Amino acid sequence: MGHKWHKYKLLLDENLPPRTLFRRLNSRHTLKHVVHDFHKSGLKDPDVYAFAVKYDLIIVTFNERDFFPLTNKSNKTGIISVSPNLSTDQIDKKLTSLLSRCLPSKLYGKFNKLSQET
């Protein structure tokens, strides 16, 4: 028997395209962009992390190097690193697929990576 579907709340880091370009994700999850929705341009990565913790948002970013060390600081957020080699459509498909098969316990307080191979 499969797990219950969960609607995740995601925060797109400023280096990602606007949320309107992620059609699948927008139809299944709550998707917000740190710049386009919250007008938080230029925030340092620890501040983006603290913002995500405050609102229980999972961070989606290209910036694996700077966010990975923050991973275990809170169970109120998680980090999904996306390969910059993926197109917007590939990110939309792969991230939607990842979220559909993961329980919250596999995402919150954890670091996940999306690449060409995943």
Secondary structure, DSSP 8 states (H G I E B T S, - for coil): --------EEEE-TTS--GGG-HHHHHHSEEEETTTTT--TT--HHHHHHHHHHTT-EEEES-HHHHGGGGGG-SS--EEEE-TTS-HHHHHHHHHHHHHH--GGGTTT-EEEE-S--
